[in-house]
Amino acid sequence: MKGKVVTGSNYGFGRYGQRWIAIAILVILILFFIGFFAFYSNVGFGGGFDGFFW
């Protein structure tokens, strides 16, 4: 029992493993989309959202 609690597999693929993986993927996608939109608006449109993102 003590060994299972200490190992990281209990946290990575345990009861809440899939939930944390899904949350991490959603956060990464949201951050990537915000960064891409900020870069695209900065380069393409001349920066309508520069004050908001940067």
mmCIF file of the N, C-alpha and C atoms, coordinates in Angstrom:
data_MODEL
# 
_entry.id   MODEL 
# 
loop_
_atom_site.group_PDB 
_atom_site.id 
_atom_site.type_symbol 
_atom_site.label_atom_id 
_atom_site.label_alt_id 
_atom_site.label_comp_id 
_atom_site.label_asym_id 
_atom_site.label_entity_id 
_atom_site.label_seq_id 
_atom_site.pdbx_PDB_ins_code 
_atom_site.Cartn_x 
_atom_site.Cartn_y 
_atom_site.Cartn_z 
_atom_site.occupancy 
_atom_site.B_iso_or_equiv 
_atom_site.pdbx_formal_charge 
_atom_site.auth_seq_id 
_atom_site.auth_comp_id 
_atom_site.auth_asym_id 
_atom_site.auth_atom_id 
_atom_site.pdbx_PDB_model_num 
ATOM 1   N N  . MET A 1 1  ? 0.828  -1.200 0.000   1.00 0.00 ? 1  MET A N  1 
ATOM 2   C CA . MET A 1 1  ? 0.000  0.000  0.000   1.00 0.00 ? 1  MET A CA 1 
ATOM 3   C C  . MET A 1 1  ? 0.868  1.257  0.000   1.00 0.00 ? 1  MET A C  1 
ATOM 4   N N  . LYS A 1 2  ? 1.906  1.238  0.816   1.00 0.00 ? 2  LYS A N  1 
ATOM 5   C CA . LYS A 1 2  ? 2.752  2.434  0.896   1.00 0.00 ? 2  LYS A CA 1 
ATOM 6   C C  . LYS A 1 2  ? 3.500  2.666  -0.411  1.00 0.00 ? 2  LYS A C  1 
ATOM 7   N N  . GLY A 1 3  ? 3.915  1.584  -1.084  1.00 0.00 ? 3  GLY A N  1 
ATOM 8   C CA . GLY A 1 3  ? 4.644  1.743  -2.334  1.00 0.00 ? 3  GLY A CA 1 
ATOM 9   C C  . GLY A 1 3  ? 3.769  2.346  -3.429  1.00 0.00 ? 3  GLY A C  1 
ATOM 10  N N  . LYS A 1 4  ? 2.493  1.969  -3.440  1.00 0.00 ? 4  LYS A N  1 
ATOM 11  C CA . LYS A 1 4  ? 1.614  2.496  -4.494  1.00 0.00 ? 4  LYS A CA 1 
ATOM 12  C C  . LYS A 1 4  ? 1.397  3.992  -4.311  1.00 0.00 ? 4  LYS A C  1 
ATOM 13  N N  . VAL A 1 5  ? 1.318  4.440  -3.076  1.00 0.00 ? 5  VAL A N  1 
ATOM 14  C CA . VAL A 1 5  ? 1.067  5.866  -2.854  1.00 0.00 ? 5  VAL A CA 1 
ATOM 15  C C  . VAL A 1 5  ? 2.296  6.677  -3.245  1.00 0.00 ? 5  VAL A C  1 
ATOM 16  N N  . VAL A 1 6  ? 3.490  6.121  -3.010  1.00 0.00 ? 6  VAL A N  1 
ATOM 17  C CA . VAL A 1 6  ? 4.706  6.886  -3.271  1.00 0.00 ? 6  VAL A CA 1 
ATOM 18  C C  . VAL A 1 6  ? 4.958  6.997  -4.769  1.00 0.00 ? 6  VAL A C  1 
ATOM 19  N N  . THR A 1 7  ? 4.620  5.952  -5.533  1.00 0.00 ? 7  THR A N  1 
ATOM 20  C CA . THR A 1 7  ? 4.959  5.967  -6.957  1.00 0.00 ? 7  THR A CA 1 
ATOM 21  C C  . THR A 1 7  ? 4.123  7.000  -7.690  1.00 0.00 ? 7  THR A C  1 
ATOM 22  N N  . GLY A 1 8  ? 4.682  7.518  -8.782  1.00 0.00 ? 8  GLY A N  1 
ATOM 23  C CA . GLY A 1 8  ? 3.986  8.537  -9.553  1.00 0.00 ? 8  GLY A CA 1 
ATOM 24  C C  . GLY A 1 8  ? 2.874  7.974  -10.425 1.00 0.00 ? 8  GLY A C  1 
ATOM 25  N N  . SER A 1 9  ? 2.860  6.639  -10.639 1.00 0.00 ? 9  SER A N  1 
ATOM 26  C CA . SER A 1 9  ? 1.825  6.073  -11.501 1.00 0.00 ? 9  SER A CA 1 
ATOM 27  C C  . SER A 1 9  ? 0.452  6.238  -10.864 1.00 0.00 ? 9  SER A C  1 
ATOM 28  N N  . ASN A 1 10 ? 0.405  6.326  -9.543  1.00 0.00 ? 10 ASN A N  1 
ATOM 29  C CA . ASN A 1 10 ? -0.872 6.512  -8.879  1.00 0.00 ? 10 ASN A CA 1 
ATOM 30  C C  . ASN A 1 10 ? -1.472 7.864  -9.237  1.00 0.00 ? 10 ASN A C  1 
ATOM 31  N N  . TYR A 1 11 ? -0.627 8.870  -9.414  1.00 0.00 ? 11 TYR A N  1 
ATOM 32  C CA . TYR A 1 11 ? -1.126 10.202 -9.768  1.00 0.00 ? 11 TYR A CA 1 
ATOM 33  C C  . TYR A 1 11 ? -1.315 10.338 -11.281 1.00 0.00 ? 11 TYR A C  1 
ATOM 34  N N  . GLY A 1 12 ? -0.459 9.684  -12.067 1.00 0.00 ? 12 GLY A N  1 
ATOM 35  C CA . GLY A 1 12 ? -0.506 9.875  -13.505 1.00 0.00 ? 12 GLY A CA 1 
ATOM 36  C C  . GLY A 1 12 ? -1.651 9.130  -14.167 1.00 0.00 ? 12 GLY A C  1 
ATOM 37  N N  . PHE A 1 13 ? -1.870 7.862  -13.766 1.00 0.00 ? 13 PHE A N  1 
ATOM 38  C CA . PHE A 1 13 ? -2.868 7.035  -14.441 1.00 0.00 ? 13 PHE A CA 1 
ATOM 39  C C  . PHE A 1 13 ? -3.875 6.463  -13.456 1.00 0.00 ? 13 PHE A C  1 
ATOM 40  N N  . GLY A 1 14 ? -4.081 7.182  -12.375 1.00 0.00 ? 14 GLY A N  1 
ATOM 41  C CA . GLY A 1 14 ? -5.009 6.685  -11.364 1.00 0.00 ? 14 GLY A CA 1 
ATOM 42  C C  . GLY A 1 14 ? -6.420 7.162  -11.621 1.00 0.00 ? 14 GLY A C  1 
ATOM 43  N N  . ARG A 1 15 ? -7.102 7.453  -10.535 1.00 0.00 ? 15 ARG A N  1 
ATOM 44  C CA . ARG A 1 15 ? -8.500 7.840  -10.625 1.00 0.00 ? 15 ARG A CA 1 
ATOM 45  C C  . ARG A 1 15 ? -8.663 9.175  -11.340 1.00 0.00 ? 15 ARG A C  1 
ATOM 46  N N  . TYR A 1 16 ? -7.777 10.123 -11.054 1.00 0.00 ? 16 TYR A N  1 
ATOM 47  C CA . TYR A 1 16 ? -7.890 11.455 -11.633 1.00 0.00 ? 16 TYR A CA 1 
ATOM 48  C C  . TYR A 1 16 ? -6.884 11.684 -12.766 1.00 0.00 ? 16 TYR A C  1 
ATOM 49  N N  . GLY A 1 17 ? -6.256 10.623 -13.260 1.00 0.00 ? 17 GLY A N  1 
ATOM 50  C CA . GLY A 1 17 ? -5.229 10.795 -14.277 1.00 0.00 ? 17 GLY A CA 1 
ATOM 51  C C  . GLY A 1 17 ? -5.790 11.336 -15.577 1.00 0.00 ? 17 GLY A C  1 
ATOM 52  N N  . GLN A 1 18 ? -6.862 10.710 -16.071 1.00 0.00 ? 18 GLN A N  1 
ATOM 53  C CA . GLN A 1 18 ? -7.410 11.141 -17.352 1.00 0.00 ? 18 GLN A CA 1 
ATOM 54  C C  . GLN A 1 18 ? -7.966 12.551 -17.258 1.00 0.00 ? 18 GLN A C  1 
ATOM 55  N N  . ARG A 1 19 ? -8.519 12.912 -16.114 1.00 0.00 ? 19 ARG A N  1 
ATOM 56  C CA . ARG A 1 19 ? -9.070 14.261 -15.967 1.00 0.00 ? 19 ARG A CA 1 
ATOM 57  C C  . ARG A 1 19 ? -7.960 15.300 -16.037 1.00 0.00 ? 19 ARG A C  1 
ATOM 58  N N  . TRP A 1 20 ? -6.843 15.051 -15.350 1.00 0.00 ? 20 TRP A N  1 
ATOM 59  C CA . TRP A 1 20 ? -5.750 16.026 -15.386 1.00 0.00 ? 20 TRP A CA 1 
ATOM 60  C C  . TRP A 1 20 ? -5.128 16.092 -16.769 1.00 0.00 ? 20 TRP A C  1 
ATOM 61  N N  . ILE A 1 21 ? -5.050 14.958 -17.472 1.00 0.00 ? 21 ILE A N  1 
ATOM 62  C CA . ILE A 1 21 ? -4.498 14.969 -18.831 1.00 0.00 ? 21 ILE A CA 1 
ATOM 63  C C  . ILE A 1 21 ? -5.408 15.783 -19.752 1.00 0.00 ? 21 ILE A C  1 
ATOM 64  N N  . ALA A 1 22 ? -6.718 15.605 -19.611 1.00 0.00 ? 22 ALA A N  1 
ATOM 65  C CA . ALA A 1 22 ? -7.651 16.367 -20.450 1.00 0.00 ? 22 ALA A CA 1 
ATOM 66  C C  . ALA A 1 22 ? -7.559 17.858 -20.139 1.00 0.00 ? 22 ALA A C  1 
ATOM 67  N N  . ILE A 1 23 ? -7.447 18.203 -18.856 1.00 0.00 ? 23 ILE A N  1 
ATOM 68  C CA . ILE A 1 23 ? -7.325 19.615 -18.482 1.00 0.00 ? 23 ILE A CA 1 
ATOM 69  C C  . ILE A 1 23 ? -6.033 20.200 -19.046 1.00 0.00 ? 23 ILE A C  1 
ATOM 70  N N  . ALA A 1 24 ? -4.946 19.426 -18.974 1.00 0.00 ? 24 ALA A N  1 
ATOM 71  C CA . ALA A 1 24 ? -3.671 19.929 -19.492 1.00 0.00 ? 24 ALA A CA 1 
ATOM 72  C C  . ALA A 1 24 ? -3.747 20.155 -20.995 1.00 0.00 ? 24 ALA A C  1 
ATOM 73  N N  . ILE A 1 25 ? -4.382 19.219 -21.715 1.00 0.00 ? 25 ILE A N  1 
ATOM 74  C CA . ILE A 1 25 ? -4.501 19.377 -23.170 1.00 0.00 ? 25 ILE A CA 1 
ATOM 75  C C  . ILE A 1 25 ? -5.349 20.595 -23.504 1.00 0.00 ? 25 ILE A C  1 
ATOM 76  N N  . LEU A 1 26 ? -6.441 20.795 -22.769 1.00 0.00 ? 26 LEU A N  1 
ATOM 77  C CA . LEU A 1 26 ? -7.289 21.958 -23.041 1.00 0.00 ? 26 LEU A CA 1 
ATOM 78  C C  . LEU A 1 26 ? -6.536 23.254 -22.770 1.00 0.00 ? 26 LEU A C  1 
ATOM 79  N N  . VAL A 1 27 ? -5.772 23.291 -21.664 1.00 0.00 ? 27 VAL A N  1 
ATOM 80  C CA . VAL A 1 27 ? -5.025 24.521 -21.345 1.00 0.00 ? 27 VAL A CA 1 
ATOM 81  C C  . VAL A 1 27 ? -3.985 24.816 -22.419 1.00 0.00 ? 27 VAL A C  1 
ATOM 82  N N  . ILE A 1 28 ? -3.290 23.768 -22.882 1.00 0.00 ? 28 ILE A N  1 
ATOM 83  C CA . ILE A 1 28 ? -2.268 23.965 -23.904 1.00 0.00 ? 28 ILE A CA 1 
ATOM 84  C C  . ILE A 1 28 ? -2.905 24.462 -25.204 1.00 0.00 ? 28 ILE A C  1 
ATOM 85  N N  . LEU A 1 29 ? -4.047 23.875 -25.575 1.00 0.00 ? 29 LEU A N  1 
ATOM 86  C CA . LEU A 1 29 ? -4.703 24.306 -26.812 1.00 0.00 ? 29 LEU A CA 1 
ATOM 87  C C  . LEU A 1 29 ? -5.190 25.741 -26.703 1.00 0.00 ? 29 LEU A C  1 
ATOM 88  N N  . ILE A 1 30 ? -5.733 26.112 -25.528 1.00 0.00 ? 30 ILE A N  1 
ATOM 89  C CA . ILE A 1 30 ? -6.232 27.484 -25.356 1.00 0.00 ? 30 ILE A CA 1 
ATOM 90  C C  . ILE A 1 30 ? -5.077 28.472 -25.403 1.00 0.00 ? 30 ILE A C  1 
ATOM 91  N N  . LEU A 1 31 ? -3.972 28.143 -24.731 1.00 0.00 ? 31 LEU A N  1 
ATOM 92  C CA . LEU A 1 31 ? -2.824 29.051 -24.745 1.00 0.00 ? 31 LEU A CA 1 
ATOM 93  C C  . LEU A 1 31 ? -2.232 29.166 -26.148 1.00 0.00 ? 31 LEU A C  1 
ATOM 94  N N  . PHE A 1 32 ? -2.185 28.044 -26.868 1.00 0.00 ? 32 PHE A N  1 
ATOM 95  C CA . PHE A 1 32 ? -1.656 28.079 -28.227 1.00 0.00 ? 32 PHE A CA 1 
ATOM 96  C C  . PHE A 1 32 ? -2.558 28.916 -29.119 1.00 0.00 ? 32 PHE A C  1 
ATOM 97  N N  . PHE A 1 33 ? -3.873 28.783 -28.958 1.00 0.00 ? 33 PHE A N  1 
ATOM 98  C CA . PHE A 1 33 ? -4.803 29.555 -29.790 1.00 0.00 ? 33 PHE A CA 1 
ATOM 99  C C  . PHE A 1 33 ? -4.701 31.040 -29.481 1.00 0.00 ? 33 PHE A C  1 
ATOM 100 N N  . ILE A 1 34 ? -4.570 31.386 -28.195 1.00 0.00 ? 34 ILE A N  1 
ATOM 101 C CA . ILE A 1 34 ? -4.448 32.808 -27.825 1.00 0.00 ? 34 ILE A CA 1 
ATOM 102 C C  . ILE A 1 34 ? -3.133 33.380 -28.357 1.00 0.00 ? 34 ILE A C  1 
ATOM 103 N N  . GLY A 1 35 ? -2.062 32.613 -28.224 1.00 0.00 ? 35 GLY A N  1 
ATOM 104 C CA . GLY A 1 35 ? -0.780 33.093 -28.725 1.00 0.00 ? 35 GLY A CA 1 
ATOM 105 C C  . GLY A 1 35 ? -0.774 33.245 -30.234 1.00 0.00 ? 35 GLY A C  1 
ATOM 106 N N  . PHE A 1 36 ? -1.375 32.285 -30.936 1.00 0.00 ? 36 PHE A N  1 
ATOM 107 C CA . PHE A 1 36 ? -1.426 32.367 -32.392 1.00 0.00 ? 36 PHE A CA 1 
ATOM 108 C C  . PHE A 1 36 ? -2.302 33.538 -32.830 1.00 0.00 ? 36 PHE A C  1 
ATOM 109 N N  . PHE A 1 37 ? -3.427 33.745 -32.152 1.00 0.00 ? 37 PHE A N  1 
ATOM 110 C CA . PHE A 1 37 ? -4.311 34.855 -32.508 1.00 0.00 ? 37 PHE A CA 1 
ATOM 111 C C  . PHE A 1 37 ? -3.642 36.194 -32.237 1.00 0.00 ? 37 PHE A C  1 
ATOM 112 N N  . ALA A 1 38 ? -2.898 36.282 -31.133 1.00 0.00 ? 38 ALA A N  1 
ATOM 113 C CA . ALA A 1 38 ? -2.203 37.530 -30.822 1.00 0.00 ? 38 ALA A CA 1 
ATOM 114 C C  . ALA A 1 38 ? -1.114 37.798 -31.860 1.00 0.00 ? 38 ALA A C  1 
ATOM 115 N N  . PHE A 1 39 ? -0.355 36.755 -32.230 1.00 0.00 ? 39 PHE A N  1 
ATOM 116 C CA . PHE A 1 39 ? 0.694  36.939 -33.232 1.00 0.00 ? 39 PHE A CA 1 
ATOM 117 C C  . PHE A 1 39 ? 0.095  37.292 -34.582 1.00 0.00 ? 39 PHE A C  1 
ATOM 118 N N  . TYR A 1 40 ? -1.000 36.626 -34.960 1.00 0.00 ? 40 TYR A N  1 
ATOM 119 C CA . TYR A 1 40 ? -1.613 36.871 -36.262 1.00 0.00 ? 40 TYR A CA 1 
ATOM 120 C C  . TYR A 1 40 ? -2.227 38.269 -36.322 1.00 0.00 ? 40 TYR A C  1 
ATOM 121 N N  . SER A 1 41 ? -2.872 38.679 -35.238 1.00 0.00 ? 41 SER A N  1 
ATOM 122 C CA . SER A 1 41 ? -3.470 40.017 -35.233 1.00 0.00 ? 41 SER A CA 1 
ATOM 123 C C  . SER A 1 41 ? -2.373 41.085 -35.205 1.00 0.00 ? 41 SER A C  1 
ATOM 124 N N  . ASN A 1 42 ? -1.247 40.782 -34.562 1.00 0.00 ? 42 ASN A N  1 
ATOM 125 C CA . ASN A 1 42 ? -0.158 41.749 -34.496 1.00 0.00 ? 42 ASN A CA 1 
ATOM 126 C C  . ASN A 1 42 ? 0.485  41.929 -35.869 1.00 0.00 ? 42 ASN A C  1 
ATOM 127 N N  . VAL A 1 43 ? 0.682  40.842 -36.611 1.00 0.00 ? 43 VAL A N  1 
ATOM 128 C CA . VAL A 1 43 ? 1.371  40.919 -37.895 1.00 0.00 ? 43 VAL A CA 1 
ATOM 129 C C  . VAL A 1 43 ? 0.400  41.296 -39.005 1.00 0.00 ? 43 VAL A C  1 
ATOM 130 N N  . GLY A 1 44 ? -0.760 40.647 -39.046 1.00 0.00 ? 44 GLY A N  1 
ATOM 131 C CA . GLY A 1 44 ? -1.645 40.799 -40.184 1.00 0.00 ? 44 GLY A CA 1 
ATOM 132 C C  . GLY A 1 44 ? -2.459 42.075 -40.150 1.00 0.00 ? 44 GLY A C  1 
ATOM 133 N N  . PHE A 1 45 ? -3.109 42.356 -39.041 1.00 0.00 ? 45 PHE A N  1 
ATOM 134 C CA . PHE A 1 45 ? -4.060 43.450 -38.981 1.00 0.00 ? 45 PHE A CA 1 
ATOM 135 C C  . PHE A 1 45 ? -3.441 44.737 -38.455 1.00 0.00 ? 45 PHE A C  1 
ATOM 136 N N  . GLY A 1 46 ? -2.151 44.718 -38.126 1.00 0.00 ? 46 GLY A N  1 
ATOM 137 C CA . GLY A 1 46 ? -1.516 45.926 -37.644 1.00 0.00 ? 46 GLY A CA 1 
ATOM 138 C C  . GLY A 1 46 ? -1.787 46.191 -36.183 1.00 0.00 ? 46 GLY A C  1 
ATOM 139 N N  . GLY A 1 47 ? -2.355 45.238 -35.465 1.00 0.00 ? 47 GLY A N  1 
ATOM 140 C CA . GLY A 1 47 ? -2.396 45.335 -34.006 1.00 0.00 ? 47 GLY A CA 1 
ATOM 141 C C  . GLY A 1 47 ? -3.632 46.001 -33.450 1.00 0.00 ? 47 GLY A C  1 
ATOM 142 N N  . GLY A 1 48 ? -4.812 45.490 -33.767 1.00 0.00 ? 48 GLY A N  1 
ATOM 143 C CA . GLY A 1 48 ? -6.002 45.987 -33.093 1.00 0.00 ? 48 GLY A CA 1 
ATOM 144 C C  . GLY A 1 48 ? -6.065 45.523 -31.654 1.00 0.00 ? 48 GLY A C  1 
ATOM 145 N N  . PHE A 1 49 ? -5.458 44.372 -31.372 1.00 0.00 ? 49 PHE A N  1 
ATOM 146 C CA . PHE A 1 49 ? -5.496 43.792 -30.033 1.00 0.00 ? 49 PHE A CA 1 
ATOM 147 C C  . PHE A 1 49 ? -4.145 43.864 -29.327 1.00 0.00 ? 49 PHE A C  1 
ATOM 148 N N  . ASP A 1 50 ? -3.290 44.760 -29.766 1.00 0.00 ? 50 ASP A N  1 
ATOM 149 C CA . ASP A 1 50 ? -1.961 44.825 -29.156 1.00 0.00 ? 50 ASP A CA 1 
ATOM 150 C C  . ASP A 1 50 ? -2.050 45.226 -27.690 1.00 0.00 ? 50 ASP A C  1 
ATOM 151 N N  . GLY A 1 51 ? -2.908 46.182 -27.377 1.00 0.00 ? 51 GLY A N  1 
ATOM 152 C CA . GLY A 1 51 ? -3.019 46.598 -25.995 1.00 0.00 ? 51 GLY A CA 1 
ATOM 153 C C  . GLY A 1 51 ? -3.600 45.512 -25.110 1.00 0.00 ? 51 GLY A C  1 
ATOM 154 N N  . PHE A 1 52 ? -4.412 44.643 -25.706 1.00 0.00 ? 52 PHE A N  1 
ATOM 155 C CA . PHE A 1 52 ? -5.056 43.604 -24.896 1.00 0.00 ? 52 PHE A CA 1 
ATOM 156 C C  . PHE A 1 52 ? -4.117 42.439 -24.661 1.00 0.00 ? 52 PHE A C  1 
ATOM 157 N N  . PHE A 1 53 ? -3.413 41.989 -25.713 1.00 0.00 ? 53 PHE A N  1 
ATOM 158 C CA . PHE A 1 53 ? -2.554 40.816 -25.575 1.00 0.00 ? 53 PHE A CA 1 
ATOM 159 C C  . PHE A 1 53 ? -1.158 41.181 -25.104 1.00 0.00 ? 53 PHE A C  1 
ATOM 160 N N  . TRP A 1 54 ? -0.639 42.286 -25.613 1.00 0.00 ? 54 TRP A N  1 
ATOM 161 C CA . TRP A 1 54 ? 0.723  42.668 -25.233 1.00 0.00 ? 54 TRP A CA 1 
ATOM 162 C C  . TRP A 1 54 ? 0.670  43.856 -24.298 1.00 0.00 ? 54 TRP A C  1 
# 
